[in-house]
């Protein structure tokens, strides 16, 4: 599920108990739970190939487009692991 092993580690790690409780009380955290905070980076990284494809579509120079295509392929390969 959301957070997976990181969530289990954080819940079971006594050194994180106080910061987690603080975050739950602090209004700047907007009452986000640990799982919300762990999922956010994953959601952002999944958008990278979409942004790169948009850049590729707007790139006119064939050599630059080829470089962007290589980056997209590397990113997609990285995310598929």
Secondary structure, DSSP 8 states (H G I E B T S, - for coil): -TTHHHHHHHHH-GGGHHHHHHHHH-GGGTT--HHHHHHHHHHHHHHHHHHHHHHHHH--SHHHHHHHHHHHHHHHHHHT-
